[in-house]
Amino acid sequence: MMSMFEKEENARNVLVESRKRIDEIDNDLVNLISERTSLAKDIVSAKVFLGMEIYDKSRENEIHAKVSKLADENNIDNDILSDIMNMLTILSKNKQRELLEE
Protein backbone atom coordinates (compact mmCIF):
# COMPACT_ATOMS: atom_id res chain seq x y z
CA MET A 1 0.00 0.00 0.00
CA MET A 2 1.39 3.34 -1.03
CA SER A 3 1.48 6.02 1.61
CA MET A 4 -0.41 9.27 1.14
CA PHE A 5 2.05 10.96 3.48
CA GLU A 6 5.35 12.57 2.70
CA LYS A 7 6.32 13.29 6.30
CA GLU A 8 5.95 11.35 9.53
CA GLU A 9 4.57 14.47 11.21
CA ASN A 10 1.69 14.60 8.73
CA ALA A 11 0.81 10.98 9.40
CA ARG A 12 0.88 11.54 13.17
CA ASN A 13 -1.34 14.62 12.85
CA VAL A 14 -3.87 12.72 10.75
CA LEU A 15 -3.84 9.87 13.28
CA VAL A 16 -4.44 12.23 16.22
CA GLU A 17 -7.19 14.17 14.43
CA SER A 18 -8.88 11.01 13.14
CA ARG A 19 -8.93 9.48 16.61
CA LYS A 20 -10.30 12.71 18.05
CA ARG A 21 -13.12 12.66 15.49
CA ILE A 22 -13.83 8.98 16.21
CA ASP A 23 -14.19 9.85 19.91
CA GLU A 24 -16.67 12.60 19.00
CA ILE A 25 -18.63 10.22 16.78
CA ASP A 26 -18.67 7.58 19.54
CA ASN A 27 -20.15 10.16 21.92
CA ASP A 28 -22.77 11.05 19.30
CA LEU A 29 -23.59 7.37 18.78
CA VAL A 30 -24.11 6.78 22.49
CA ASN A 31 -26.33 9.86 22.70
CA LEU A 32 -28.37 8.69 19.70
CA ILE A 33 -28.72 5.19 21.18
CA SER A 34 -29.89 6.74 24.43
CA GLU A 35 -32.42 8.89 22.57
CA ARG A 36 -33.60 5.89 20.54
CA THR A 37 -34.03 3.81 23.70
CA SER A 38 -35.86 6.59 25.52
CA LEU A 39 -38.61 6.41 22.89
CA ALA A 40 -39.52 3.00 24.34
CA LYS A 41 -41.83 4.67 26.88
CA ASP A 42 -43.96 6.24 24.14
CA ILE A 43 -43.87 3.08 22.06
CA VAL A 44 -44.90 0.76 24.88
CA SER A 45 -47.71 3.13 25.93
CA ALA A 46 -49.05 3.21 22.39
CA LYS A 47 -48.75 -0.57 22.01
CA VAL A 48 -50.59 -1.20 25.28
CA PHE A 49 -53.36 1.23 24.32
CA LEU A 50 -53.67 -0.41 20.88
CA GLY A 51 -53.56 -3.93 22.35
CA MET A 52 -50.39 -4.77 20.44
CA GLU A 53 -47.63 -7.18 21.41
CA ILE A 54 -44.20 -5.82 22.34
CA TYR A 55 -42.60 -7.94 19.61
CA ASP A 56 -43.49 -6.62 16.16
CA LYS A 57 -41.90 -8.84 13.52
CA SER A 58 -43.12 -6.74 10.60
CA ARG A 59 -41.51 -3.61 12.08
CA GLU A 60 -38.25 -5.45 12.59
CA ASN A 61 -38.39 -6.67 9.00
CA GLU A 62 -38.88 -3.07 7.83
CA ILE A 63 -35.89 -1.94 9.86
CA HIS A 64 -33.68 -4.70 8.48
CA ALA A 65 -34.71 -3.98 4.89
CA LYS A 66 -33.96 -0.29 5.37
CA VAL A 67 -30.61 -1.01 7.02
CA SER A 68 -29.65 -3.48 4.30
CA LYS A 69 -30.28 -0.82 1.66
CA LEU A 70 -28.31 1.78 3.64
CA ALA A 71 -25.44 -0.68 4.11
CA ASP A 72 -25.25 -1.25 0.36
CA GLU A 73 -25.46 2.47 -0.41
CA ASN A 74 -22.70 3.28 2.07
CA ASN A 75 -20.45 0.28 1.37
CA ILE A 76 -20.80 -1.06 4.93
CA ASP A 77 -20.72 -4.76 5.75
CA ASN A 78 -24.40 -5.74 5.72
CA ASP A 79 -24.04 -8.57 8.25
CA ILE A 80 -22.28 -6.41 10.81
CA LEU A 81 -24.74 -3.55 10.41
CA SER A 82 -27.60 -6.02 10.75
CA ASP A 83 -26.05 -7.31 13.99
CA ILE A 84 -25.83 -3.76 15.32
CA MET A 85 -29.49 -3.15 14.50
CA ASN A 86 -30.41 -6.45 16.19
CA MET A 87 -28.66 -5.25 19.34
CA LEU A 88 -30.48 -1.90 19.20
CA THR A 89 -33.80 -3.70 18.73
CA ILE A 90 -33.08 -5.95 21.72
CA LEU A 91 -32.17 -2.89 23.79
CA SER A 92 -35.47 -1.26 22.86
CA LYS A 93 -37.54 -4.39 23.55
CA ASN A 94 -35.83 -4.87 26.90
CA LYS A 95 -36.58 -1.28 27.85
CA GLN A 96 -40.23 -1.73 26.80
CA ARG A 97 -40.49 -4.87 28.95
CA GLU A 98 -38.88 -3.07 31.88
CA LEU A 99 -41.43 -0.26 31.55
CA LEU A 100 -44.30 -2.75 31.46
CA GLU A 101 -43.10 -4.29 34.71
CA GLU A 102 -43.14 -0.94 36.55
Sequence and secondary structure as in RCSB ss.txt:
>XXXX:A:sequence
MMSMFEKEENARNVLVESRKRIDEIDNDLVNLISERTSLAKDIVSAKVFLGMEIYDKSRENEIHAKVSKLADENN
IDNDILSDIMNMLTILSKNKQRELLEE
>XXXX:A:secstr
   S SSHHHHHHHHHHHHHHHHHHHHHHHHHHHHHHHTHHHHHHHHHHHT  S  HHHHHHHHHHHHHHHHHTT
  HHHHHHHHHHHHHHHHHHHHHHHH 
